[in-house]
Amino acid sequence: MHKIAISIALFHIVSVSLWAGNVESGEKIFSTLCWGCHHPTAEAFGPSFRTIAQKRTENQIKSQILRPDLIYRALGYKRNSMPSFVMSENDLNNIAIYIMSFK
């Protein structure tokens, strides 16, 4: 029984560490690509990450990053002002995790 508790605790620590690493990587992507239009907690040219995290799923966020021209109407926008970004799947996951961390 004691070994099971230790295994569960170690799994939790590793999971939290990986998630934190992804958030940190996502923050670096934000500072490179997103900061000109978005702010983590305040409205700027684009909505804040806090607002996005409250209204969108992770898949919607990823779709908006990769192909905003295809999804903006489905998300309730009248026009698209966001450029599309080409990034690795890893970077896309990291920025989505970073945005969702503001939920």
CYANA upper distance limits for C-alpha pairs under 8 A (distance plus 0.5 A):
  1 MET  CA      5 ALA  CA      7.04
  2 HIS  CA      6 ILE  CA      6.84
  3 LYS  CA      7 SER  CA      6.61
  4 ILE  CA      8 ILE  CA      6.65
  5 ALA  CA      9 ALA  CA      6.64
  6 ILE  CA     10 LEU  CA      6.62
  7 SER  CA     11 PHE  CA      6.62
  8 ILE  CA     12 HIS  CA      6.71
  9 ALA  CA     13 ILE  CA      6.74
 10 LEU  CA     14 VAL  CA      6.67
 11 PHE  CA     15 SER  CA      6.56
 12 HIS  CA     16 VAL  CA      6.59
 13 ILE  CA     17 SER  CA      6.59
 14 VAL  CA     18 LEU  CA      6.63
 15 SER  CA     19 TRP  CA      6.66
 16 VAL  CA     20 ALA  CA      6.52
 17 SER  CA     21 GLY  CA      6.65
 18 LEU  CA     22 ASN  CA      6.72
 19 TRP  CA     23 VAL  CA      6.71
 19 TRP  CA     97 ILE  CA      8.38
 20 ALA  CA     24 GLU  CA      6.67
 21 GLY  CA     25 SER  CA      6.64
 22 ASN  CA     26 GLY  CA      6.46
 22 ASN  CA     93 ASN  CA      8.40
 22 ASN  CA     94 ASN  CA      5.45
 22 ASN  CA     95 ILE  CA      8.40
 22 ASN  CA     97 ILE  CA      7.22
 22 ASN  CA     98 TYR  CA      7.66
 23 VAL  CA     27 GLU  CA      6.60
 23 VAL  CA     94 ASN  CA      6.69
 23 VAL  CA     95 ILE  CA      7.83
 23 VAL  CA     97 ILE  CA      6.47
 23 VAL  CA     98 TYR  CA      5.07
 23 VAL  CA    101 SER  CA      7.91
 24 GLU  CA     28 LYS  CA      7.00
 24 GLU  CA     98 TYR  CA      7.96
 25 SER  CA     29 ILE  CA      6.96
 25 SER  CA     91 ASP  CA      8.17
 25 SER  CA     94 ASN  CA      6.50
 25 SER  CA     95 ILE  CA      7.89
 26 GLY  CA     30 PHE  CA      6.66
 26 GLY  CA     91 ASP  CA      7.56
 26 GLY  CA     94 ASN  CA      4.97
 26 GLY  CA     95 ILE  CA      4.51
 26 GLY  CA     96 ALA  CA      7.78
 26 GLY  CA     97 ILE  CA      7.39
 26 GLY  CA     98 TYR  CA      5.49
 26 GLY  CA     99 ILE  CA      8.35
 27 GLU  CA     31 SER  CA      6.76
 27 GLU  CA     95 ILE  CA      7.47
 27 GLU  CA     98 TYR  CA      6.75
 28 LYS  CA     32 THR  CA      6.85
 29 ILE  CA     33 LEU  CA      6.41
 29 ILE  CA     34 CYS  CA      7.82
 29 ILE  CA     91 ASP  CA      7.90
 29 ILE  CA     95 ILE  CA      6.92
 30 PHE  CA     34 CYS  CA      5.18
 30 PHE  CA     35 TRP  CA      6.36
 30 PHE  CA     95 ILE  CA      7.44
 31 SER  CA     35 TRP  CA      5.95
 34 CYS  CA     38 HIS  CA      6.29
 35 TRP  CA     39 HIS  CA      6.63
 37 CYS  CA     44 ALA  CA      6.60
 37 CYS  CA     45 PHE  CA      5.41
 37 CYS  CA     46 GLY  CA      5.68
 38 HIS  CA     43 GLU  CA      7.63
 38 HIS  CA     44 ALA  CA      6.08
 38 HIS  CA     45 PHE  CA      6.96
 38 HIS  CA     46 GLY  CA      5.64
 38 HIS  CA     47 PRO  CA      6.63
 38 HIS  CA     48 SER  CA      6.08
 38 HIS  CA     49 PHE  CA      7.53
 39 HIS  CA     43 GLU  CA      6.97
 39 HIS  CA     44 ALA  CA      6.68
 39 HIS  CA     46 GLY  CA      8.48
 39 HIS  CA     47 PRO  CA      8.04
 39 HIS  CA     48 SER  CA      5.56
 39 HIS  CA     49 PHE  CA      6.96
 40 PRO  CA     48 SER  CA      5.77
 40 PRO  CA     49 PHE  CA      5.16
 40 PRO  CA     50 ARG  CA      6.65
 40 PRO  CA     99 ILE  CA      8.22
 40 PRO  CA    102 PHE  CA      7.94
 41 THR  CA     48 SER  CA      5.73
 41 THR  CA     49 PHE  CA      6.59
 41 THR  CA     50 ARG  CA      5.81
 41 THR  CA     51 THR  CA      8.17
 41 THR  CA    102 PHE  CA      8.27
 42 ALA  CA     47 PRO  CA      8.16
 42 ALA  CA     48 SER  CA      5.74
 42 ALA  CA     50 ARG  CA      8.35
 43 GLU  CA     47 PRO  CA      5.61
 43 GLU  CA     48 SER  CA      5.35
 44 ALA  CA     48 SER  CA      7.26
 47 PRO  CA     51 THR  CA      6.74
 47 PRO  CA     52 ILE  CA      7.09
 48 SER  CA     52 ILE  CA      6.79
 49 PHE  CA     53 ALA  CA      6.42
 49 PHE  CA     99 ILE  CA      5.85
 49 PHE  CA    100 MET  CA      8.13
 49 PHE  CA    102 PHE  CA      6.89
 50 ARG  CA     54 GLN  CA      6.80
 50 ARG  CA     99 ILE  CA      7.75
 50 ARG  CA    100 MET  CA      8.31
 50 ARG  CA    102 PHE  CA      5.29
 50 ARG  CA    103 LYS  CA      6.42
 51 THR  CA     55 LYS  CA      6.86
 52 ILE  CA     56 ARG  CA      6.22
 52 ILE  CA     61 ILE  CA      8.35
 52 ILE  CA     99 ILE  CA      7.89
 52 ILE  CA    100 MET  CA      8.46
 53 ALA  CA     57 THR  CA      7.78
 53 ALA  CA     99 ILE  CA      6.55
 53 ALA  CA    100 MET  CA      5.40
 53 ALA  CA    101 SER  CA      8.03
 53 ALA  CA    102 PHE  CA      6.57
 53 ALA  CA    103 LYS  CA      5.51
 54 GLN  CA    103 LYS  CA      6.02
 56 ARG  CA     60 GLN  CA      6.38
 56 ARG  CA     61 ILE  CA      6.89
 57 THR  CA     61 ILE  CA      6.83
 58 GLU  CA     62 LYS  CA      6.79
 58 GLU  CA     96 ALA  CA      6.57
 58 GLU  CA     97 ILE  CA      8.14
 58 GLU  CA    100 MET  CA      7.59
 59 ASN  CA     63 SER  CA      6.61
 60 GLN  CA     64 GLN  CA      6.57
 61 ILE  CA     65 ILE  CA      6.79
 61 ILE  CA     96 ALA  CA      6.90
 62 LYS  CA     66 LEU  CA      6.74
 62 LYS  CA     92 LEU  CA      7.08
 62 LYS  CA     93 ASN  CA      8.23
 62 LYS  CA     96 ALA  CA      6.94
 63 SER  CA     67 ARG  CA      6.10
 63 SER  CA     68 PRO  CA      7.17
 63 SER  CA     71 ILE  CA      7.40
 64 GLN  CA     68 PRO  CA      4.86
 64 GLN  CA     71 ILE  CA      6.77
 64 GLN  CA     72 TYR  CA      7.59
 64 GLN  CA     84 SER  CA      8.21
 65 ILE  CA     83 PRO  CA      8.31
 65 ILE  CA     84 SER  CA      6.25
 65 ILE  CA     85 PHE  CA      6.45
 66 LEU  CA     84 SER  CA      5.62
 66 LEU  CA     85 PHE  CA      5.82
 66 LEU  CA     86 VAL  CA      7.02
 67 ARG  CA     71 ILE  CA      7.25
 67 ARG  CA     84 SER  CA      5.95
 67 ARG  CA     85 PHE  CA      8.24
 68 PRO  CA     72 TYR  CA      6.05
 68 PRO  CA     80 ASN  CA      7.24
 68 PRO  CA     82 MET  CA      6.86
 68 PRO  CA     83 PRO  CA      7.42
 68 PRO  CA     84 SER  CA      6.51
 69 ASP  CA     80 ASN  CA      6.76
 69 ASP  CA     84 SER  CA      8.18
 71 ILE  CA     75 LEU  CA      6.86
 72 TYR  CA     76 GLY  CA      7.01
 72 TYR  CA     77 TYR  CA      5.85
 72 TYR  CA     78 LYS  CA      7.97
 72 TYR  CA     79 ARG  CA      7.42
 72 TYR  CA     80 ASN  CA      6.47
 73 ARG  CA     77 TYR  CA      5.62
 73 ARG  CA     78 LYS  CA      6.74
 73 ARG  CA     79 ARG  CA      7.81
 87 MET  CA     91 ASP  CA      6.62
 87 MET  CA     92 LEU  CA      6.80
 88 SER  CA     92 LEU  CA      6.67
 89 GLU  CA     93 ASN  CA      6.59
 90 ASN  CA     94 ASN  CA      6.67
 91 ASP  CA     95 ILE  CA      6.65
 92 LEU  CA     96 ALA  CA      6.65
 93 ASN  CA     97 ILE  CA      6.59
 94 ASN  CA     98 TYR  CA      6.62
 95 ILE  CA     99 ILE  CA      6.63
 96 ALA  CA    100 MET  CA      6.59
 97 ILE  CA    101 SER  CA      6.60
 98 TYR  CA    102 PHE  CA      7.88
 99 ILE  CA    103 LYS  CA      8.38
